[in-house]
Amino acid sequence: MRSGEVISAVLENGELIEFVFDANAPRGGMKHTFFTPDRKFAVQFFNDPKDARNPRIQDRIRTITGIYNPTLSEADGGAVGNTGKTAEYFRQRFCWPVAIVRQPEFGIVCPTYPKNFFFGADASTVLNLKGKDKKSNWFTGKNRKYLTPAERGDFRTILGTAISLSRSIRRMHQAGLAHSDLSCNNVLIDPRSGSAVVIDIDSLVVPNKYAPEVVGTRGYIAPEVLSSMALDFGDPNRALPCVQTDLHALPVLIYEYLFCRHPLIGPKIYSNASAEEDDFLGLGSMATFIENPNDTSNRPPDLKITISSLSKGLERLFLRAFVDGLHNPSERPTAMEWERELLRAWDKLVPCANPDCEKKWFILRDEANPVCPFCGKKAADKIILLNFKSEMPGKKGVYRDKSEIAVFDRMPIFDWHIFSNVHNDEKADPQMRAYIAYHNGMWLLVNNGAEGMMSPSGRLVPKGSAIELKDRAVFRMSAKENGLLCEVVIS
């Protein structure tokens, strides 16, 4: 076969798919990849023919493309509980295998990454990155300095990227799967849009059914996996990749996104015998969080922006992940907990008043002292918070706190800000229902289509009308069932 020759492959369902043969096809650890002529799909074959013939690998892939598949609705043979809407949502966040190749040999077909996960011509003024995929270490490592500011995004888009990843991993874990090699190589990110896509899905671990094929990538392997690697694969004392090891890699990635550094790699020397031994201990049995409040031996001397710059909820999760849970996997926060706290932090984002601030946004942690931790600039405007309260079941007129958001100009309001039974997840309608506007010296909540919005005086607020946000004003976001009560707090 010659490079450029178009080859027809037969899928397991009998359909044909064409791919372009390339003698220099990109090769990963287990597979090499060709592309369909329109480059919409990747056709992958195993590097080792033994893997291609392995019945367990074949059965694993058949299962992953079917009943465990979150990118396919349950009606179409995908994951239980999946609707067409949620399947479409996760198709944008996973490069999940969509078909199995039967001939010329066993292989898989995956969608190619969405275009925004490839660098464009304007990504760098120094390096030619056009066409390269956006592995996350481009944005968190030393090469970050070569990217244009627009390519790097800002703190708000990076936080959105972390939310996107945590939601995808939460959904994968809900399906009973573990990635086993969650790392900067297998998660592509786009800080411009605040999105992430998880790749290399075909080696997923199905607990009690399919064991892991790989142990992971340096820097993301859980300490218990790394420190027990010398034991035989079947030894009960050897730790293998699973959901709990994903729950180490996930916060490592989130920490890297937010701080552009690794949470365990600091100045501490664990062994003078060799660099390899030092690295093995520092990421394994002796791993120490660089921000451990009880052990500062691995803390860099110039650490300025820390987890205390984030919300209190995120700070607690990082301490659970890298202090309590670093060597005790059962203590690690779940992906759902990360998603929930990242969303709460998202609701407390405020724009920095410094036009030259690289991060442009920060999480409001102290309303009495709203200072950007990245540049030191104090917020120019007064802080306005909207406290949303939900009515307690069976107790009419009795409300409890549900959520809180910090207001900024042109801020969108969605269903989860209006109704107690709607959550900001893949099932929610992304349609904007209202928005915040600063107009003629007044802060306004403008109704853009929310039904039943009530003014503080109890009058209906029709579409196109607005409520002025005055301190201690209380009103209903909707008089309909499950409508939230909103209280305005200005400091």
Disulfide bonds with the S-S distance in Angstrom:
none
